[in-house]
Amino acid sequence: MRVVVLTGAGISAESGVRTFRDSGGLWEGHDVEDVATPEGFARDPGLVHRFYDARRRDLALVGPNPAHRALAALEGTLGEDLLVVTQNVDDLHERAGSLQVVHMHGELRRARCEACGARPVWDADLLDAPPCPRCGQARLRPDVVWFGEVPYELDRIHGAVTGCDLFVAVGTSGAVYPAAGYVALAASSGARTLELNLEPSEVSRYFDEVRTGPAARLVPELVAELVG
């Protein structure tokens, strides 16, 4: 069985990771245009660096929950037949033990050099403009895909979604594309589709089945079904 699991903010929220965007559309008190666009970074890089430096430090205060660990255990059974595609920029899947993970929106624990394109692992702050470890230029930015930018590894994701037998979305809002369109793509390719969420998402009607509840309960239950 080939399985693709798309994860969103809901799975990490159960670990205590704060979601960037609140119900009012602000990103922790900031306008999206100020901290999540290339234009905002060009206008005030210090503000953007302080925002993401704080988010990066916050990762040390949280850890993976049973949903993350269950997906890692499923990978132990399915191997490369499981791909986790996450919209999250935290590293909780990896810390739980998952290896087959695509971060389509980038990673907080990486920087990206605007001069040479390097994407080094990065745990320190970026506010003081440290040099790129590859080219030496002080042009590092957060390795986060902002609004108006193209997500990572879209070809790989497309191939996995169109080739899977089961597509599962966990803790996603169904409001952000292209991720929100993957259920329709999977269904049109013949996959069974399943949503696991606290409440139905904006695209729930496209799923074959919707289960509501916390990811920390629903994901281990699903994994037990699949392994059994």
C-alpha positions in Angstrom: 0.0 0.0 0.0 1.3 3.4 -0.9 0.2 6.1 1.5 0.5 9.9 1.5 -0.2 11.8 4.7 -0.7 15.6 4.4 -0.3 17.3 7.8 -1.2 20.8 8.8 -1.1 23.1 11.8 -3.6 21.0 13.7 -1.2 18.1 14.4 1.5 20.4 15.8 -0.9 22.5 17.8 -1.5 19.4 19.9 2.1 19.6 20.9 1.8 23.2 21.9 3.1 24.8 18.7 1.4 28.1 18.3 -0.2 28.6 14.9 1.1 31.7 13.2 -2.2 33.0 11.9 -5.1 33.7 14.3 -8.8 34.0 13.5 -8.4 37.7 12.7 -5.8 36.9 10.0 -2.9 38.4 11.9 0.3 36.4 12.4 0.8 36.7 16.1 -0.1 40.4 16.1 1.5 41.2 12.7 0.0 41.8 9.3 0.8 38.9 7.0 2.3 41.4 4.5 4.9 42.4 7.1 6.2 39.0 8.2 5.2 36.5 5.5 6.0 38.1 2.2 9.2 38.9 0.2 8.1 42.5 0.1 7.8 42.6 3.9 11.3 41.2 4.3 12.7 43.7 1.9 11.0 46.5 3.7 12.0 45.5 7.3 14.3 42.5 7.5 14.9 43.1 11.2 11.2 42.7 12.0 11.0 39.5 10.0 14.2 38.0 11.5 13.0 38.8 15.1 9.6 37.1 14.3 11.2 33.9 13.0 14.0 33.8 15.4 11.4 33.7 18.2 9.5 30.9 16.5 12.7 28.9 16.1 13.6 29.3 19.7 10.0 28.2 20.7 10.7 24.8 19.0 12.9 23.9 21.9 9.9 24.1 24.3 7.8 21.5 22.5 8.1 17.9 21.4 6.3 15.4 19.1 3.0 14.0 20.2 1.4 10.5 19.7 0.3 11.5 16.2 3.8 12.3 15.1 5.1 9.1 16.7 2.4 7.0 15.1 3.3 8.2 11.6 7.0 7.4 12.3 5.9 3.9 13.4 3.9 3.5 10.2 7.0 4.4 8.2 8.8 1.6 10.0 6.3 -0.8 8.4 5.7 0.8 5.0 9.2 2.3 4.5 9.3 4.3 1.3 5.7 3.5 0.5 4.8 6.2 3.0 5.4 9.9 2.4 4.5 12.6 4.9 3.9 15.9 3.2 3.7 18.6 5.8 2.7 22.3 5.6 4.3 22.8 9.0 7.8 24.4 9.3 8.6 22.7 12.6 10.7 19.6 12.9 8.4 17.4 15.0 8.0 14.7 12.4 11.7 14.2 12.2 12.1 14.3 16.0 9.5 11.6 16.2 11.6 9.4 13.9 10.1 10.0 10.4 12.6 10.1 7.5 10.3 10.4 4.5 9.1 13.9 5.0 8.6 16.8 2.6 8.4 20.3 4.0 6.5 22.0 1.3 6.5 25.3 3.1 10.1 25.2 4.3 11.7 24.6 7.7 12.3 26.9 10.7 15.5 25.1 11.5 17.0 26.0 8.1 18.2 29.3 6.6 18.3 30.1 2.9 21.0 32.2 1.3 19.7 34.7 -1.2 23.2 34.8 -2.8 24.0 31.2 -3.5 20.8 29.3 -2.7 22.2 27.2 0.1 19.8 25.9 2.7 21.9 25.1 5.7 20.6 23.7 8.9 20.3 26.6 11.3 19.4 26.8 15.0 20.8 30.2 15.9 19.3 33.7 15.3 19.5 35.4 12.0 19.0 38.9 13.2 22.7 39.8 13.4 23.2 38.9 9.7 25.6 35.9 10.0 27.5 34.9 6.9 26.4 32.0 4.8 28.5 28.9 5.6 28.8 28.2 1.8 29.5 31.5 0.2 30.3 33.8 3.1 27.8 36.5 2.2 25.5 37.9 4.8 22.3 37.3 2.9 20.6 34.6 4.9 16.8 34.6 5.3 14.4 32.2 7.0 13.9 29.1 4.9 10.1 29.6 5.0 7.9 29.7 1.9 6.1 33.1 2.1 2.9 34.2 0.3 3.7 34.6 -3.3 6.5 32.1 -3.3 6.4 28.6 -4.8 6.3 25.7 -2.3 9.1 23.1 -2.4 9.2 19.7 -4.2 5.8 20.1 -6.0 6.8 17.6 -8.6 7.7 14.9 -6.0 4.4 15.6 -4.1 2.4 15.4 -7.3 3.9 12.1 -8.2 3.3 10.7 -4.8 -0.3 11.9 -4.6 -1.3 10.6 -8.0 0.4 7.3 -7.3 -0.9 6.6 -3.8 -3.6 4.1 -2.7 -4.6 6.1 0.4 -4.4 9.8 0.9 -4.8 11.1 4.5 -5.1 14.7 5.6 -4.4 15.4 9.3 -5.1 18.7 11.0 -5.4 20.8 7.8 -7.7 23.8 7.2 -8.2 23.1 3.5 -7.8 26.8 2.9 -4.2 27.0 1.5 -3.4 25.9 -2.0 -1.9 23.9 -3.6 -2.2 21.6 -0.5 -6.0 22.0 -0.3 -6.3 20.6 -3.9 -4.4 17.3 -3.2 -7.5 15.4 -2.0 -9.2 16.0 -5.4 -6.0 15.0 -7.2 -5.7 11.8 -5.2 -9.4 10.9 -5.6 -9.2 11.5 -9.4 -6.3 9.1 -9.5 -8.2 6.4 -7.7 -7.0 6.7 -4.1 -9.1 6.3 -1.0 -9.2 9.6 0.8 -9.6 10.2 4.6 -9.6 13.4 6.7 -8.6 13.4 10.4 -9.4 16.7 12.0 -10.8 18.4 15.1 -13.6 19.6 12.8 -14.4 19.3 9.1 -12.1 21.4 6.9 -13.1 23.6 4.0 -12.6 20.7 1.6 -14.1 17.9 3.7 -16.8 17.2 1.2 -14.2 15.8 -1.2 -13.0 13.1 1.1 -14.4 9.6 1.1 -14.4 9.6 5.0 -14.0 12.3 7.7 -13.2 11.4 11.2 -13.3 14.2 13.8 -11.3 14.4 17.0 -7.7 15.1 18.2 -4.9 13.9 16.0 -3.1 12.4 19.0 -6.0 9.9 19.2 -7.1 9.5 15.6 -3.7 9.0 13.9 -2.6 6.1 16.2 -6.0 4.5 15.7 -5.6 4.7 11.9 -2.1 3.4 12.1 -3.2 0.4 14.2 -5.9 -0.3 11.5 -3.4 -0.1 8.7 -0.7 -2.2 10.4 -3.2 -4.7 11.7 
